[in-house]
Amino acid sequence: MRIYLILLIMSSANFFAQKTLNPGNVKLESKFIKDETSNAVWYAEKGDQKIEIGKVTTEIKKIDKAKLLIKTTVEMNQAPGKPWVDSTLVRVSDFQPIYHSSYNLMRDMVLNFEKNKATGYYLDKKSQKKDQIDEKISTEYFDSNSYPGLIRFLPLKEHYSIEIPIFDYNPSAKKGVIKAYIEEVNSGEFNDKQVWIVKTTDDIQDRKTVITYFIDKSTREVLKQEIDAGGRKMVIESVK
């Protein structure tokens, strides 16, 4: 009986160890990673109505054989001509973060990643307060801006779930490595296409925001995102 319990404990430990995804153990479906530009429309949902609030352009580009650039430009209807731009550079083989910049109406931020630390700055445009960033990191991690892109290229399957350590910097909330979660993956159909339906959340908003991705199985294109932010519902739909 004692031997059985020891084996059970060891088996359980291995099981839980496999529940965390990081650059050291990630296995990507690399055939889907290629240069592309995709466009989407961002809507707020109110009852049965959808109200357009902005447009989203996502560019993915291999800088060389080793690096991948993910750039997202958001144009909000209430602030024309002042787009939000996020650029993330990762290692293409395992999404190890290298660089992240973010510019919008509220703040500017630049992060440079090394294995054990993140450096850069955060400028609050309202207060004009500029924080110098020098955060030590003791674990493997992904960048918080790249993990939504990472999800597309994982070996998705039914009932897949995993924890993902991500680095995020917000001086008024959380700083450092926190977690994102793929809570569930199911097969489905959207616009006559077979899709993976991937339900995610993260600790950035204390798991109060849930984003569900509808990902084309044959291309790994994100066809739709459903966002439930504490009862406020939004949707981002791909357009050609």
C-alpha atoms as one frame of an Amber mdcrd trajectory, in Angstrom:
protein
   0.000   0.000   0.000   2.829   2.396   0.896   4.528   1.828  -2.492   1.213
   2.437  -4.237   0.753   5.747  -2.393   4.291   6.867  -3.263   3.704   6.081
  -6.943   0.371   7.889  -6.829   1.968  10.983  -5.306   4.763  10.942  -7.893
   2.248  10.515 -10.702   0.161  13.402  -9.389   3.228  15.627  -9.111   4.145
  14.918 -12.728   0.586  15.563 -13.832   0.468  18.979 -12.193   3.965  19.854
 -13.477   2.720  19.365 -17.016  -0.135  21.807 -16.426   2.161  24.832 -16.739
   3.302  25.969 -20.190   6.492  27.998 -20.640   9.113  28.625 -23.351  11.118
  25.672 -22.061   8.414  23.078 -22.714   6.146  24.633 -25.350   5.598  22.688
 -28.572   4.274  24.835 -31.394   2.456  23.902 -34.586   5.092  25.872 -36.502
   3.605  25.175 -39.935   0.882  27.724 -39.133   3.322  30.521 -38.256   3.729
  32.745 -41.311   3.668  36.376 -42.400   0.113  37.710 -42.436  -2.082  40.751
 -41.907  -5.600  40.326 -40.558  -8.376  42.843 -39.999 -11.270  42.735 -37.573
 -14.113  44.889 -36.321 -14.631  45.428 -32.596 -18.224  45.633 -31.364 -19.902
  46.275 -28.039 -23.010  44.179 -27.484 -26.114  45.664 -25.910 -29.007  43.243
 -25.846 -29.511  42.093 -29.429 -27.597  45.077 -30.832 -23.946  45.269 -31.889
 -22.388  48.729 -31.840 -19.089  49.181 -33.671 -16.481  50.755 -31.415 -13.293
  50.219 -33.396 -11.154  48.318 -35.857  -8.226  45.999 -35.155  -5.333  45.179
 -37.496  -2.895  42.429 -36.539   0.380  41.911 -38.392   2.624  38.891 -37.951
   6.030  38.984 -39.563   9.176  36.881 -39.319  12.024  39.339 -38.878  14.540
  36.603 -39.553  14.670  32.876 -38.914  14.834  33.469 -35.166  12.416  36.330
 -34.411   8.691  36.975 -34.861   7.009  40.387 -34.717   3.387  40.648 -33.587
   1.957  44.140 -34.101  -1.592  45.149 -33.186  -3.109  48.485 -34.214  -6.477
  49.486 -32.736  -8.391  52.451 -34.125 -11.202  53.513 -31.798 -14.182  55.294
 -33.328 -14.234  57.830 -30.469 -10.585  58.749 -31.025 -10.015  58.854 -34.800
  -6.442  59.357 -35.922  -5.003  58.251 -32.553  -4.489  54.487 -32.810  -3.343
  52.180 -30.030  -0.234  50.343 -31.187   1.294  47.320 -29.469   4.403  45.626
 -30.867   5.898  42.457 -29.459   9.039  40.666 -30.555   9.433  37.003 -29.571
  11.677  34.106 -30.447   9.841  32.238 -33.190  10.759  28.772 -31.917   9.251
  29.095 -28.442   7.747  32.617 -28.031  10.451  33.598 -25.536   9.838  37.365
 -25.165  12.430  39.831 -26.424  10.697  43.232 -26.614   7.294  44.846 -26.103
   6.206  48.423 -26.775   2.737  49.865 -26.231   1.521  53.341 -27.157  -2.013
  54.637 -26.573  -3.913  57.671 -25.284  -3.373  56.716 -21.638   0.248  55.583
 -21.499   3.447  54.684 -23.281   5.412  51.602 -22.272   8.586  49.899 -23.452
   9.876  46.578 -22.119  13.135  44.817 -22.934  13.234  41.201 -21.790  16.155
  39.135 -20.637  15.971  35.682 -19.112  15.957  36.925 -15.515  14.685  40.485
 -15.755  12.606  43.067 -17.630  13.735  46.674 -18.058  12.210  49.750 -19.681
   9.776  52.510 -18.741   6.088  53.268 -18.185   4.764  56.798 -18.836   1.329
  57.741 -17.486   0.215  60.472 -19.903  -2.411  61.926 -17.555  -0.056  62.519
 -14.637   3.134  62.627 -16.753   4.670  60.282 -14.188   7.377  58.105 -15.698
   8.405  54.896 -13.959  11.690  53.202 -14.767  11.182  49.453 -14.954  13.762
  47.013 -13.623  11.963  43.843 -12.547  13.797  40.674 -11.561  12.196  37.460
 -12.810  12.869  34.038 -11.330  10.767  31.835 -13.590  10.208  31.165 -17.289
   7.438  33.265 -18.823   5.761  34.704 -21.903   4.902  38.358 -22.558   1.296
  39.251 -21.691   0.853  40.791 -25.142   2.040  37.710 -27.019   0.117  34.930
 -25.300  -3.124  35.534 -27.266  -1.054  34.968 -30.418   0.648  31.959 -28.876
  -2.714  30.228 -28.317  -3.287  29.914 -32.073  -0.169  27.830 -32.565  -0.488
  25.381 -29.681  -1.328  21.690 -30.298  -4.987  22.266 -29.482  -7.297  19.341
 -28.770 -10.608  18.671 -27.042 -10.659  19.479 -23.318  -7.129  20.923 -23.398
  -6.403  23.188 -20.414  -3.206  24.736 -19.106  -1.678  27.563 -17.053   0.584
  30.087 -18.781   2.980  32.350 -16.819   2.991  35.841 -18.345   4.836  39.057
 -17.516   2.623  42.127 -17.200   3.410  45.621 -15.947   0.777  47.970 -14.542
   1.948  50.323 -11.762  -1.620  50.767 -10.476  -2.369  47.023 -10.411  -0.068
  44.051 -10.868   3.579  43.919 -11.851   5.656  40.888 -12.679   4.847  37.319
 -13.599   1.199  36.352 -13.205  -0.851  33.666 -14.927  -3.120  33.278 -17.918
  -5.319  30.218 -18.290  -6.686  28.169 -21.147  -9.711  26.846 -19.299 -11.277
  24.687 -21.974 -11.027  23.765 -25.651 -13.903  22.334 -27.671 -14.596  21.601
 -31.332 -17.301  23.568 -33.085 -18.429  25.279 -36.272 -18.465  28.955 -37.202
 -19.421  30.368 -40.599 -19.324  26.859 -42.094 -15.762  26.323 -40.855 -14.516
  23.791 -38.340 -13.058  25.670 -35.385 -11.398  25.260 -32.038 -13.386  27.131
 -29.385 -10.825  28.207 -26.784 -11.968  29.737 -23.488  -9.310  31.827 -21.711
  -8.880  34.167 -18.776  -5.973  35.684 -16.809  -4.936  37.273 -13.550  -4.614
  40.754 -15.098  -8.282  41.320 -14.243  -8.401  38.706 -11.455  -9.989  36.213
 -13.869 -13.052  38.465 -14.202 -12.592  38.844 -17.973 -13.183  35.770 -20.146
 -12.152  35.741 -23.810 -13.335  32.922 -26.058 -11.485  32.447 -29.356 -12.970
  30.797 -32.449  -9.929  29.496 -34.350 -10.098  27.956 -37.825  -8.685  24.429
 -37.525  -7.241  24.402 -41.041  -5.447  27.780 -40.957  -5.391  28.782 -37.262
  -6.927  32.115 -38.233  -8.848  33.769 -35.389 -12.336  34.213 -36.839 -13.971
  35.696 -33.764 -13.326  36.654 -30.152 -16.098  36.891 -27.591 -15.203  39.047
 -24.576 -17.107  38.981 -21.293 -15.607  41.653 -19.058 -17.536  41.314 -15.831
 -20.885  41.338 -17.621 -19.893  43.824 -20.309 -19.961  41.868 -23.548 -17.942
  42.623 -26.673 -17.026  40.751 -29.829 -14.184  41.077 -32.333 -14.980  39.602
 -35.748 -12.527  38.979 -38.578 -13.228  40.701 -41.893 -11.625  40.229 -45.297
